[in-house]
Amino acid sequence: MIADQCLTDKNYFQAFLIKTDSSGKLLWERDFRKKNFDAALDVSTDSSRSIFLTSYSWKDDSQSLWLALLDQSGKTVWRNRS
């Protein structure tokens, strides 16, 4: 599992998450497109293989942290912004 951010063609950062198998083959990828700057901070899983992603967002003078819960296939279950 890899969480990071990339610079888009609109000149802002976008958080993304990818999952690979043990040989490095891509299983799925998810991005979190927004019209602000998002930087993935950390990714973790629990014993039921749920995925937790933390990220930092900023736009103009506003900054926030958010936490997302994804299922094993990468679908967002919920997302909470502080």
PDB file with SEQRES, HELIX, SHEET and CRYST1 records, atoms N, CA, C and O in Angstrom:
SEQRES   1 A   82  MET ILE ALA ASP GLN CYS LEU THR ASP LYS ASN TYR PHE          
SEQRES   2 A   82  GLN ALA PHE LEU ILE LYS THR ASP SER SER GLY LYS LEU          
SEQRES   3 A   82  LEU TRP GLU ARG ASP PHE ARG LYS LYS ASN PHE ASP ALA          
SEQRES   4 A   82  ALA LEU ASP VAL SER THR ASP SER SER ARG SER ILE PHE          
SEQRES   5 A   82  LEU THR SER TYR SER TRP LYS ASP ASP SER GLN SER LEU          
SEQRES   6 A   82  TRP LEU ALA LEU LEU ASP GLN SER GLY LYS THR VAL TRP          
SEQRES   7 A   82  ARG ASN ARG SER                                              
SHEET    1 AA1 5 LEU A  26  PHE A  32  0                                        
SHEET    2 AA1 5 PHE A  13  THR A  20 -1                                        
SHEET    3 AA1 5 ILE A   2  LEU A   7 -1                                        
SHEET    4 AA1 5 PHE A  37  THR A  45 -1                                        
SHEET    5 AA1 5 PHE A  13  THR A  20  1                                        
SHEET    1 AA2 4 PHE A  37  THR A  45  0                                        
SHEET    2 AA2 4 ILE A  51  LYS A  59 -1                                        
SHEET    3 AA2 4 SER A  62  LEU A  70 -1                                        
SHEET    4 AA2 4 THR A  76  ARG A  81 -1                                        
CRYST1    1.000    1.000    1.000  90.00  90.00  90.00 P 1           1          
ATOM      1  N   MET A   1       0.849  -1.159   0.000  1.00  0.00           N  
ATOM      2  CA  MET A   1       0.000   0.000   0.000  1.00  0.00           C  
ATOM      3  C   MET A   1       0.901   1.229   0.000  1.00  0.00           C  
ATOM      4  O   MET A   1       1.838   1.324   0.793  1.00  0.00           O  
ATOM      5  N   ILE A   2       0.610   2.161  -0.889  1.00  0.00           N  
ATOM      6  CA  ILE A   2       1.386   3.395  -0.982  1.00  0.00           C  
ATOM      7  C   ILE A   2       0.428   4.576  -0.994  1.00  0.00           C  
ATOM      8  O   ILE A   2      -0.534   4.591  -1.762  1.00  0.00           O  
ATOM      9  N   ALA A   3       0.688   5.559  -0.152  1.00  0.00           N  
ATOM     10  CA  ALA A   3      -0.070   6.810  -0.136  1.00  0.00           C  
ATOM     11  C   ALA A   3       0.911   7.938  -0.398  1.00  0.00           C  
ATOM     12  O   ALA A   3       1.987   7.993   0.197  1.00  0.00           O  
ATOM     13  N   ASP A   4       0.530   8.836  -1.294  1.00  0.00           N  
ATOM     14  CA  ASP A   4       1.409   9.949  -1.634  1.00  0.00           C  
ATOM     15  C   ASP A   4       0.566  11.035  -2.286  1.00  0.00           C  
ATOM     16  O   ASP A   4      -0.663  11.015  -2.208  1.00  0.00           O  
ATOM     17  N   GLN A   5       1.229  11.968  -2.919  1.00  0.00           N  
ATOM     18  CA  GLN A   5       0.522  13.012  -3.648  1.00  0.00           C  
ATOM     19  C   GLN A   5       1.264  13.287  -4.946  1.00  0.00           C  
ATOM     20  O   GLN A   5       2.456  13.005  -5.065  1.00  0.00           O  
ATOM     21  N   CYS A   6       0.544  13.840  -5.921  1.00  0.00           N  
ATOM     22  CA  CYS A   6       1.159  14.185  -7.200  1.00  0.00           C  
ATOM     23  C   CYS A   6       0.687  15.575  -7.609  1.00  0.00           C  
ATOM     24  O   CYS A   6      -0.348  16.058  -7.150  1.00  0.00           O  
ATOM     25  N   LEU A   7       1.452  16.196  -8.466  1.00  0.00           N  
ATOM     26  CA  LEU A   7       1.094  17.506  -8.993  1.00  0.00           C  
ATOM     27  C   LEU A   7       0.244  17.289 -10.233  1.00  0.00           C  
ATOM     28  O   LEU A   7       0.669  16.594 -11.156  1.00  0.00           O  
ATOM     29  N   THR A   8      -0.954  17.873 -10.272  1.00  0.00           N  
ATOM     30  CA  THR A   8      -1.861  17.682 -11.397  1.00  0.00           C  
ATOM     31  C   THR A   8      -1.595  18.702 -12.495  1.00  0.00           C  
ATOM     32  O   THR A   8      -0.804  19.631 -12.328  1.00  0.00           O  
ATOM     33  N   ASP A   9      -2.274  18.507 -13.619  1.00  0.00           N  
ATOM     34  CA  ASP A   9      -2.145  19.452 -14.725  1.00  0.00           C  
ATOM     35  C   ASP A   9      -2.764  20.812 -14.402  1.00  0.00           C  
ATOM     36  O   ASP A   9      -2.513  21.787 -15.110  1.00  0.00           O  
ATOM     37  N   LYS A  10      -3.561  20.885 -13.353  1.00  0.00           N  
ATOM     38  CA  LYS A  10      -4.165  22.145 -12.904  1.00  0.00           C  
ATOM     39  C   LYS A  10      -3.271  22.856 -11.895  1.00  0.00           C  
ATOM     40  O   LYS A  10      -3.653  23.879 -11.326  1.00  0.00           O  
ATOM     41  N   ASN A  11      -2.068  22.303 -11.677  1.00  0.00           N  
ATOM     42  CA  ASN A  11      -1.062  22.890 -10.797  1.00  0.00           C  
ATOM     43  C   ASN A  11      -1.455  22.873  -9.317  1.00  0.00           C  
ATOM     44  O   ASN A  11      -1.174  23.823  -8.586  1.00  0.00           O  
ATOM     45  N   TYR A  12      -2.096  21.804  -8.884  1.00  0.00           N  
ATOM     46  CA  TYR A  12      -2.338  21.595  -7.460  1.00  0.00           C  
ATOM     47  C   TYR A  12      -2.035  20.141  -7.118  1.00  0.00           C  
ATOM     48  O   TYR A  12      -2.019  19.277  -7.995  1.00  0.00           O  
ATOM     49  N   PHE A  13      -1.799  19.881  -5.848  1.00  0.00           N  
ATOM     50  CA  PHE A  13      -1.468  18.532  -5.407  1.00  0.00           C  
ATOM     51  C   PHE A  13      -2.727  17.730  -5.143  1.00  0.00           C  
ATOM     52  O   PHE A  13      -3.748  18.269  -4.716  1.00  0.00           O  
ATOM     53  N   GLN A  14      -2.641  16.441  -5.403  1.00  0.00           N  
ATOM     54  CA  GLN A  14      -3.763  15.535  -5.219  1.00  0.00           C  
ATOM     55  C   GLN A  14      -3.269  14.296  -4.482  1.00  0.00           C  
ATOM     56  O   GLN A  14      -2.282  13.681  -4.886  1.00  0.00           O  
ATOM     57  N   ALA A  15      -3.956  13.930  -3.401  1.00  0.00           N  
ATOM     58  CA  ALA A  15      -3.597  12.717  -2.660  1.00  0.00           C  
ATOM     59  C   ALA A  15      -4.039  11.491  -3.455  1.00  0.00           C  
ATOM     60  O   ALA A  15      -5.073  11.514  -4.123  1.00  0.00           O  
ATOM     61  N   PHE A  16      -3.249  10.423  -3.376  1.00  0.00           N  
ATOM     62  CA  PHE A  16      -3.644   9.178  -4.021  1.00  0.00           C  
ATOM     63  C   PHE A  16      -3.177   7.993  -3.190  1.00  0.00           C  
ATOM     64  O   PHE A  16      -2.302   8.113  -2.333  1.00  0.00           O  
ATOM     65  N   LEU A  17      -3.780   6.856  -3.465  1.00  0.00           N  
ATOM     66  CA  LEU A  17      -3.497   5.622  -2.748  1.00  0.00           C  
ATOM     67  C   LEU A  17      -3.451   4.493  -3.767  1.00  0.00           C  
ATOM     68  O   LEU A  17      -4.346   4.382  -4.606  1.00  0.00           O  
ATOM     69  N   ILE A  18      -2.427   3.659  -3.706  1.00  0.00           N  
ATOM     70  CA  ILE A  18      -2.372   2.488  -4.581  1.00  0.00           C  
ATOM     71  C   ILE A  18      -2.124   1.235  -3.747  1.00  0.00           C  
ATOM     72  O   ILE A  18      -1.475   1.274  -2.702  1.00  0.00           O  
ATOM     73  N   LYS A  19      -2.664   0.120  -4.246  1.00  0.00           N  
ATOM     74  CA  LYS A  19      -2.446  -1.165  -3.593  1.00  0.00           C  
ATOM     75  C   LYS A  19      -1.856  -2.119  -4.622  1.00  0.00           C  
ATOM     76  O   LYS A  19      -2.330  -2.213  -5.755  1.00  0.00           O  
ATOM     77  N   THR A  20      -0.815  -2.821  -4.201  1.00  0.00           N  
ATOM     78  CA  THR A  20      -0.168  -3.808  -5.063  1.00  0.00           C  
ATOM     79  C   THR A  20      -0.189  -5.170  -4.381  1.00  0.00           C  
ATOM     80  O   THR A  20      -0.393  -5.274  -3.171  1.00  0.00           O  
ATOM     81  N   ASP A  21       0.026  -6.205  -5.175  1.00  0.00           N  
ATOM     82  CA  ASP A  21       0.183  -7.524  -4.573  1.00  0.00           C  
ATOM     83  C   ASP A  21       1.640  -7.691  -4.129  1.00  0.00           C  
ATOM     84  O   ASP A  21       2.435  -6.758  -4.246  1.00  0.00           O  
ATOM     85  N   SER A  22       1.985  -8.858  -3.627  1.00  0.00           N  
ATOM     86  CA  SER A  22       3.332  -9.068  -3.077  1.00  0.00           C  
ATOM     87  C   SER A  22       4.435  -8.981  -4.132  1.00  0.00           C  
ATOM     88  O   SER A  22       5.597  -8.768  -3.787  1.00  0.00           O  
ATOM     89  N   SER A  23       4.092  -9.141  -5.409  1.00  0.00           N  
ATOM     90  CA  SER A  23       5.100  -9.022  -6.473  1.00  0.00           C  
ATOM     91  C   SER A  23       5.146  -7.618  -7.076  1.00  0.00           C  
ATOM     92  O   SER A  23       5.912  -7.367  -8.007  1.00  0.00           O  
ATOM     93  N   GLY A  24       4.331  -6.708  -6.551  1.00  0.00           N  
ATOM     94  CA  GLY A  24       4.345  -5.331  -7.031  1.00  0.00           C  
ATOM     95  C   GLY A  24       3.343  -5.033  -8.131  1.00  0.00           C  
ATOM     96  O   GLY A  24       3.311  -3.913  -8.642  1.00  0.00           O  
ATOM     97  N   LYS A  25       2.520  -6.009  -8.509  1.00  0.00           N  
ATOM     98  CA  LYS A  25       1.508  -5.792  -9.544  1.00  0.00           C  
ATOM     99  C   LYS A  25       0.394  -4.902  -8.984  1.00  0.00           C  
ATOM    100  O   LYS A  25      -0.112  -5.144  -7.888  1.00  0.00           O  
ATOM    101  N   LEU A  26       0.021  -3.880  -9.741  1.00  0.00           N  
ATOM    102  CA  LEU A  26      -1.021  -2.951  -9.312  1.00  0.00           C  
ATOM    103  C   LEU A  26      -2.368  -3.662  -9.223  1.00  0.00           C  
ATOM    104  O   LEU A  26      -2.818  -4.277 -10.189  1.00  0.00           O  
ATOM    105  N   LEU A  27      -3.013  -3.574  -8.047  1.00  0.00           N  
ATOM    106  CA  LEU A  27      -4.347  -4.146  -7.856  1.00  0.00           C  
ATOM    107  C   LEU A  27      -5.421  -3.086  -8.059  1.00  0.00           C  
ATOM    108  O   LEU A  27      -6.428  -3.334  -8.722  1.00  0.00           O  
ATOM    109  N   TRP A  28      -5.203  -1.902  -7.485  1.00  0.00           N  
ATOM    110  CA  TRP A  28      -6.112  -0.774  -7.691  1.00  0.00           C  
ATOM    111  C   TRP A  28      -5.429   0.513  -7.292  1.00  0.00           C  
ATOM    112  O   TRP A  28      -4.415   0.512  -6.594  1.00  0.00           O  
ATOM    113  N   GLU A  29      -6.005   1.615  -7.750  1.00  0.00           N  
ATOM    114  CA  GLU A  29      -5.518   2.940  -7.367  1.00  0.00           C  
ATOM    115  C   GLU A  29      -6.713   3.859  -7.172  1.00  0.00           C  
ATOM    116  O   GLU A  29      -7.726   3.740  -7.861  1.00  0.00           O  
ATOM    117  N   ARG A  30      -6.581   4.773  -6.227  1.00  0.00           N  
ATOM    118  CA  ARG A  30      -7.634   5.744  -5.931  1.00  0.00           C  
ATOM    119  C   ARG A  30      -6.998   7.113  -5.794  1.00  0.00           C  
ATOM    120  O   ARG A  30      -5.909   7.256  -5.238  1.00  0.00           O  
ATOM    121  N   ASP A  31      -7.685   8.107  -6.304  1.00  0.00           N  
ATOM    122  CA  ASP A  31      -7.224   9.474  -6.075  1.00  0.00           C  
ATOM    123  C   ASP A  31      -8.351  10.254  -5.430  1.00  0.00           C  
ATOM    124  O   ASP A  31      -9.514   9.851  -5.474  1.00  0.00           O  
ATOM    125  N   PHE A  32      -7.997  11.346  -4.847  1.00  0.00           N  
ATOM    126  CA  PHE A  32      -8.936  12.177  -4.103  1.00  0.00           C  
ATOM    127  C   PHE A  32      -8.906  13.565  -4.727  1.00  0.00           C  
ATOM    128  O   PHE A  32      -8.289  14.491  -4.199  1.00  0.00           O  
ATOM    129  N   ARG A  33      -9.587  13.687  -5.862  1.00  0.00           N  
ATOM    130  CA  ARG A  33      -9.584  14.937  -6.630  1.00  0.00           C  
ATOM    131  C   ARG A  33     -10.405  16.004  -5.929  1.00  0.00           C  
ATOM    132  O   ARG A  33     -11.572  15.810  -5.588  1.00  0.00           O  
ATOM    133  N   LYS A  34      -9.757  17.123  -5.730  1.00  0.00           N  
ATOM    134  CA  LYS A  34     -10.407  18.279  -5.121  1.00  0.00           C  
ATOM    135  C   LYS A  34      -9.767  19.514  -5.725  1.00  0.00           C  
ATOM    136  O   LYS A  34      -8.698  19.431  -6.329  1.00  0.00           O  
ATOM    137  N   LYS A  35     -10.401  20.637  -5.568  1.00  0.00           N  
ATOM    138  CA  LYS A  35      -9.848  21.882  -6.104  1.00  0.00           C  
ATOM    139  C   LYS A  35      -9.051  22.612  -5.036  1.00  0.00           C  
ATOM    140  O   LYS A  35      -9.198  23.818  -4.844  1.00  0.00           O  
ATOM    141  N   ASN A  36      -8.224  21.877  -4.363  1.00  0.00           N  
ATOM    142  CA  ASN A  36      -7.285  22.453  -3.411  1.00  0.00           C  
ATOM    143  C   ASN A  36      -6.059  21.552  -3.373  1.00  0.00           C  
ATOM    144  O   ASN A  36      -5.914  20.671  -4.219  1.00  0.00           O  
ATOM    145  N   PHE A  37      -5.205  21.756  -2.435  1.00  0.00           N  
ATOM    146  CA  PHE A  37      -3.980  20.979  -2.343  1.00  0.00           C  
ATOM    147  C   PHE A  37      -4.146  19.918  -1.267  1.00  0.00           C  
ATOM    148  O   PHE A  37      -4.464  20.240  -0.123  1.00  0.00           O  
ATOM    149  N   ASP A  38      -3.935  18.660  -1.621  1.00  0.00           N  
ATOM    150  CA  ASP A  38      -4.052  17.549  -0.686  1.00  0.00           C  
ATOM    151  C   ASP A  38      -2.751  16.766  -0.669  1.00  0.00           C  
ATOM    152  O   ASP A  38      -2.214  16.424  -1.723  1.00  0.00           O  
ATOM    153  N   ALA A  39      -2.249  16.482   0.511  1.00  0.00           N  
ATOM    154  CA  ALA A  39      -1.029  15.696   0.670  1.00  0.00           C  
ATOM    155  C   ALA A  39      -1.324  14.512   1.576  1.00  0.00           C  
ATOM    156  O   ALA A  39      -1.721  14.696   2.726  1.00  0.00           O  
ATOM    157  N   ALA A  40      -1.135  13.307   1.073  1.00  0.00           N  
ATOM    158  CA  ALA A  40      -1.319  12.113   1.894  1.00  0.00           C  
ATOM    159  C   ALA A  40      -0.217  12.057   2.944  1.00  0.00           C  
ATOM    160  O   ALA A  40       0.954  12.282   2.638  1.00  0.00           O  
ATOM    161  N   LEU A  41      -0.594  11.760   4.173  1.00  0.00           N  
ATOM    162  CA  LEU A  41       0.371  11.707   5.270  1.00  0.00           C  
ATOM    163  C   LEU A  41       0.745  10.286   5.655  1.00  0.00           C  
ATOM    164  O   LEU A  41       1.923   9.977   5.830  1.00  0.00           O  
ATOM    165  N   ASP A  42      -0.266   9.410   5.790  1.00  0.00           N  
ATOM    166  CA  ASP A  42       0.008   8.058   6.260  1.00  0.00           C  
ATOM    167  C   ASP A  42      -1.126   7.133   5.854  1.00  0.00           C  
ATOM    168  O   ASP A  42      -2.251   7.574   5.622  1.00  0.00           O  
ATOM    169  N   VAL A  43      -0.819   5.856   5.772  1.00  0.00           N  
ATOM    170  CA  VAL A  43      -1.817   4.834   5.488  1.00  0.00           C  
ATOM    171  C   VAL A  43      -1.558   3.660   6.422  1.00  0.00           C  
ATOM    172  O   VAL A  43      -0.410   3.329   6.719  1.00  0.00           O  
ATOM    173  N   SER A  44      -2.645   3.033   6.883  1.00  0.00           N  
ATOM    174  CA  SER A  44      -2.533   1.913   7.804  1.00  0.00           C  
ATOM    175  C   SER A  44      -3.721   0.982   7.591  1.00  0.00           C  
ATOM    176  O   SER A  44      -4.748   1.389   7.048  1.00  0.00           O  
ATOM    177  N   THR A  45      -3.579  -0.263   8.018  1.00  0.00           N  
ATOM    178  CA  THR A  45      -4.688  -1.215   7.968  1.00  0.00           C  
ATOM    179  C   THR A  45      -4.915  -1.783   9.361  1.00  0.00           C  
ATOM    180  O   THR A  45      -4.022  -1.771  10.209  1.00  0.00           O  
ATOM    181  N   ASP A  46      -6.132  -2.281   9.580  1.00  0.00           N  
ATOM    182  CA  ASP A  46      -6.425  -2.924  10.857  1.00  0.00           C  
ATOM    183  C   ASP A  46      -6.543  -4.433  10.649  1.00  0.00           C  
ATOM    184  O   ASP A  46      -6.281  -4.931   9.555  1.00  0.00           O  
ATOM    185  N   SER A  47      -6.934  -5.156  11.691  1.00  0.00           N  
ATOM    186  CA  SER A  47      -6.984  -6.617  11.628  1.00  0.00           C  
ATOM    187  C   SER A  47      -8.036  -7.140  10.651  1.00  0.00           C  
ATOM    188  O   SER A  47      -7.940  -8.279  10.194  1.00  0.00           O  
ATOM    189  N   SER A  48      -9.038  -6.322  10.327  1.00  0.00           N  
ATOM    190  CA  SER A  48     -10.050  -6.742   9.353  1.00  0.00           C  
ATOM    191  C   SER A  48      -9.701  -6.280   7.942  1.00  0.00           C  
ATOM    192  O   SER A  48     -10.517  -6.399   7.028  1.00  0.00           O  
ATOM    193  N   ARG A  49      -8.491  -5.753   7.762  1.00  0.00           N  
ATOM    194  CA  ARG A  49      -7.947  -5.278   6.488  1.00  0.00           C  
ATOM    195  C   ARG A  49      -8.633  -4.022   5.963  1.00  0.00           C  
ATOM    196  O   ARG A  49      -8.536  -3.707   4.777  1.00  0.00           O  
ATOM    197  N   SER A  50      -9.327  -3.303   6.848  1.00  0.00           N  
ATOM    198  CA  SER A  50      -9.828  -1.980   6.476  1.00  0.00           C  
ATOM    199  C   SER A  50      -8.627  -1.053   6.341  1.00  0.00           C  
ATOM    200  O   SER A  50      -7.602  -1.263   6.989  1.00  0.00           O  
ATOM    201  N   ILE A  51      -8.751  -0.037   5.510  1.00  0.00           N  
ATOM    202  CA  ILE A  51      -7.636   0.864   5.212  1.00  0.00           C  
ATOM    203  C   ILE A  51      -7.951   2.248   5.760  1.00  0.00           C  
ATOM    204  O   ILE A  51      -9.038   2.779   5.532  1.00  0.00           O  
ATOM    205  N   PHE A  52      -7.009   2.825   6.477  1.00  0.00           N  
ATOM    206  CA  PHE A  52      -7.148   4.175   7.012  1.00  0.00           C  
ATOM    207  C   PHE A  52      -6.121   5.072   6.336  1.00  0.00           C  
ATOM    208  O   PHE A  52      -4.933   4.752   6.303  1.00  0.00           O  
ATOM    209  N   LEU A  53      -6.582   6.196   5.798  1.00  0.00           N  
ATOM    210  CA  LEU A  53      -5.708   7.147   5.128  1.00  0.00           C  
ATOM    211  C   LEU A  53      -5.848   8.498   5.803  1.00  0.00           C  
ATOM    212  O   LEU A  53      -6.960   9.001   5.965  1.00  0.00           O  
ATOM    213  N   THR A  54      -4.736   9.085   6.195  1.00  0.00           N  
ATOM    214  CA  THR A  54      -4.751  10.446   6.728  1.00  0.00           C  
ATOM    215  C   THR A  54      -4.125  11.371   5.693  1.00  0.00           C  
ATOM    216  O   THR A  54      -3.189  11.005   4.983  1.00  0.00           O  
ATOM    217  N   SER A  55      -4.671  12.578   5.632  1.00  0.00           N  
ATOM    218  CA  SER A  55      -4.204  13.540   4.645  1.00  0.00           C  
ATOM    219  C   SER A  55      -4.325  14.946   5.200  1.00  0.00           C  
ATOM    220  O   SER A  55      -5.060  15.200   6.154  1.00  0.00           O  
ATOM    221  N   TYR A  56      -3.600  15.836   4.590  1.00  0.00           N  
ATOM    222  CA  TYR A  56      -3.579  17.248   4.955  1.00  0.00           C  
ATOM    223  C   TYR A  56      -4.052  18.038   3.742  1.00  0.00           C  
ATOM    224  O   TYR A  56      -3.575  17.810   2.631  1.00  0.00           O  
ATOM    225  N   SER A  57      -4.983  18.963   3.942  1.00  0.00           N  
ATOM    226  CA  SER A  57      -5.513  19.779   2.847  1.00  0.00           C  
ATOM    227  C   SER A  57      -5.330  21.246   3.149  1.00  0.00           C  
ATOM    228  O   SER A  57      -5.393  21.668   4.304  1.00  0.00           O  
ATOM    229  N   TRP A  58      -5.106  22.012   2.120  1.00  0.00           N  
ATOM    230  CA  TRP A  58      -5.052  23.456   2.289  1.00  0.00           C  
ATOM    231  C   TRP A  58      -5.538  24.147   1.025  1.00  0.00           C  
ATOM    232  O   TRP A  58      -5.316  23.676  -0.091  1.00  0.00           O  
ATOM    233  N   LYS A  59      -6.201  25.263   1.227  1.00  0.00           N  
ATOM    234  CA  LYS A  59      -6.682  26.102   0.136  1.00  0.00           C  
ATOM    235  C   LYS A  59      -6.721  27.523   0.664  1.00  0.00           C  
ATOM    236  O   LYS A  59      -7.317  27.789   1.708  1.00  0.00           O  
ATOM    237  N   ASP A  60      -6.090  28.433  -0.054  1.00  0.00           N  
ATOM    238  CA  ASP A  60      -5.981  29.821   0.384  1.00  0.00           C  
ATOM    239  C   ASP A  60      -5.372  29.839   1.788  1.00  0.00           C  
ATOM    240  O   ASP A  60      -4.241  29.385   1.967  1.00  0.00           O  
ATOM    241  N   ASP A  61      -6.090  30.348   2.777  1.00  0.00           N  
ATOM    242  CA  ASP A  61      -5.588  30.396   4.153  1.00  0.00           C  
ATOM    243  C   ASP A  61      -6.208  29.331   5.045  1.00  0.00           C  
ATOM    244  O   ASP A  61      -6.003  29.351   6.258  1.00  0.00           O  
ATOM    245  N   SER A  62      -6.959  28.407   4.472  1.00  0.00           N  
ATOM    246  CA  SER A  62      -7.643  27.372   5.239  1.00  0.00           C  
ATOM    247  C   SER A  62      -6.857  26.061   5.171  1.00  0.00           C  
ATOM    248  O   SER A  62      -6.431  25.638   4.097  1.00  0.00           O  
ATOM    249  N   GLN A  63      -6.673  25.427   6.332  1.00  0.00           N  
ATOM    250  CA  GLN A  63      -5.944  24.166   6.418  1.00  0.00           C  
ATOM    251  C   GLN A  63      -6.747  23.174   7.242  1.00  0.00           C  
ATOM    252  O   GLN A  63      -7.444  23.565   8.179  1.00  0.00           O  
ATOM    253  N   SER A  64      -6.657  21.906   6.905  1.00  0.00           N  
ATOM    254  CA  SER A  64      -7.359  20.891   7.687  1.00  0.00           C  
ATOM    255  C   SER A  64      -6.709  19.525   7.496  1.00  0.00           C  
ATOM    256  O   SER A  64      -5.995  19.281   6.524  1.00  0.00           O  
ATOM    257  N   LEU A  65      -6.978  18.654   8.447  1.00  0.00           N  
ATOM    258  CA  LEU A  65      -6.591  17.252   8.356  1.00  0.00           C  
ATOM    259  C   LEU A  65      -7.840  16.450   8.056  1.00  0.00           C  
ATOM    260  O   LEU A  65      -8.937  16.850   8.446  1.00  0.00           O  
ATOM    261  N   TRP A  66      -7.695  15.326   7.371  1.00  0.00           N  
ATOM    262  CA  TRP A  66      -8.836  14.443   7.198  1.00  0.00           C  
ATOM    263  C   TRP A  66      -8.406  12.995   7.296  1.00  0.00           C  
ATOM    264  O   TRP A  66      -7.251  12.643   7.051  1.00  0.00           O  
ATOM    265  N   LEU A  67      -9.363  12.173   7.659  1.00  0.00           N  
ATOM    266  CA  LEU A  67      -9.169  10.741   7.814  1.00  0.00           C  
ATOM    267  C   LEU A  67     -10.209  10.045   6.960  1.00  0.00           C  
ATOM    268  O   LEU A  67     -11.386  10.403   6.994  1.00  0.00           O  
ATOM    269  N   ALA A  68      -9.786   9.062   6.200  1.00  0.00           N  
ATOM    270  CA  ALA A  68     -10.710   8.294   5.369  1.00  0.00           C  
ATOM    271  C   ALA A  68     -10.587   6.817   5.715  1.00  0.00           C  
ATOM    272  O   ALA A  68      -9.494   6.318   5.985  1.00  0.00           O  
ATOM    273  N   LEU A  69     -11.713   6.131   5.705  1.00  0.00           N  
ATOM    274  CA  LEU A  69     -11.762   4.684   5.867  1.00  0.00           C  
ATOM    275  C   LEU A  69     -12.167   4.102   4.522  1.00  0.00           C  
ATOM    276  O   LEU A  69     -13.176   4.502   3.943  1.00  0.00           O  
ATOM    277  N   LEU A  70     -11.380   3.162   4.031  1.00  0.00           N  
ATOM    278  CA  LEU A  70     -11.668   2.497   2.768  1.00  0.00           C  
ATOM    279  C   LEU A  70     -11.781   1.001   3.007  1.00  0.00           C  
ATOM    280  O   LEU A  70     -11.152   0.459   3.917  1.00  0.00           O  
ATOM    281  N   ASP A  71     -12.587   0.336   2.184  1.00  0.00           N  
ATOM    282  CA  ASP A  71     -12.670  -1.116   2.308  1.00  0.00           C  
ATOM    283  C   ASP A  71     -11.495  -1.763   1.561  1.00  0.00           C  
ATOM    284  O   ASP A  71     -10.644  -1.060   1.018  1.00  0.00           O  
ATOM    285  N   GLN A  72     -11.451  -3.084   1.536  1.00  0.00           N  
ATOM    286  CA  GLN A  72     -10.323  -3.804   0.943  1.00  0.00           C  
ATOM    287  C   GLN A  72     -10.166  -3.555  -0.554  1.00  0.00           C  
ATOM    288  O   GLN A  72      -9.074  -3.711  -1.100  1.00  0.00           O  
ATOM    289  N   SER A  73     -11.258  -3.167  -1.218  1.00  0.00           N  
ATOM    290  CA  SER A  73     -11.186  -2.896  -2.658  1.00  0.00           C  
ATOM    291  C   SER A  73     -10.901  -1.429  -2.955  1.00  0.00           C  
ATOM    292  O   SER A  73     -10.849  -1.029  -4.118  1.00  0.00           O  
ATOM    293  N   GLY A  74     -10.716  -0.622  -1.904  1.00  0.00           N  
ATOM    294  CA  GLY A  74     -10.373   0.782  -2.090  1.00  0.00           C  
ATOM    295  C   GLY A  74     -11.549   1.729  -2.170  1.00  0.00           C  
ATOM    296  O   GLY A  74     -11.370   2.915  -2.448  1.00  0.00           O  
ATOM    297  N   LYS A  75     -12.745   1.230  -1.934  1.00  0.00           N  
ATOM    298  CA  LYS A  75     -13.929   2.098  -1.953  1.00  0.00           C  
ATOM    299  C   LYS A  75     -14.029   2.847  -0.630  1.00  0.00           C  
ATOM    300  O   LYS A  75     -13.847   2.263   0.439  1.00  0.00           O  
ATOM    301  N   THR A  76     -14.321   4.147  -0.710  1.00  0.00           N  
ATOM    302  CA  THR A  76     -14.431   4.973   0.493  1.00  0.00           C  
ATOM    303  C   THR A  76     -15.677   4.598   1.279  1.00  0.00           C  
ATOM    304  O   THR A  76     -16.786   4.629   0.744  1.00  0.00           O  
ATOM    305  N   VAL A  77     -15.498   4.244   2.541  1.00  0.00           N  
ATOM    306  CA  VAL A  77     -16.607   3.952   3.452  1.00  0.00           C  
ATOM    307  C   VAL A  77     -17.058   5.252   4.102  1.00  0.00           C  
ATOM    308  O   VAL A  77     -18.253   5.542   4.158  1.00  0.00           O  
ATOM    309  N   TRP A  78     -16.103   6.034   4.591  1.00  0.00           N  
ATOM    310  CA  TRP A  78     -16.383   7.370   5.119  1.00  0.00           C  
ATOM    311  C   TRP A  78     -15.127   8.213   5.065  1.00  0.00           C  
ATOM    312  O   TRP A  78     -14.008   7.714   4.947  1.00  0.00           O  
ATOM    313  N   ARG A  79     -15.358   9.508   5.158  1.00  0.00           N  
ATOM    314  CA  ARG A  79     -14.256  10.480   5.140  1.00  0.00           C  
ATOM    315  C   ARG A  79     -14.640  11.623   6.063  1.00  0.00           C  
ATOM    316  O   ARG A  79     -15.738  12.168   5.961  1.00  0.00           O  
ATOM    317  N   ASN A  80     -13.732  11.987   6.968  1.00  0.00           N  
ATOM    318  CA  ASN A  80     -14.024  13.028   7.954  1.00  0.00           C  
ATOM    319  C   ASN A  80     -12.930  14.081   7.918  1.00  0.00           C  
ATOM    320  O   ASN A  80     -11.743  13.764   7.980  1.00  0.00           O  
ATOM    321  N   ARG A  81     -13.336  15.317   7.819  1.00  0.00           N  
ATOM    322  CA  ARG A  81     -12.398  16.443   7.762  1.00  0.00           C  
ATOM    323  C   ARG A  81     -12.499  17.236   9.059  1.00  0.00           C  
ATOM    324  O   ARG A  81     -13.594  17.464   9.573  1.00  0.00           O  
ATOM    325  N   SER A  82     -11.343  17.658   9.585  1.00  0.00           N  
ATOM    326  CA  SER A  82     -11.341  18.465  10.811  1.00  0.00           C  
ATOM    327  C   SER A  82     -11.202  19.932  10.481  1.00  0.00           C  
ATOM    328  O   SER A  82     -11.181  20.769  11.384  1.00  0.00           O  
TER     329      SER A  82                                                      
END                                                                             
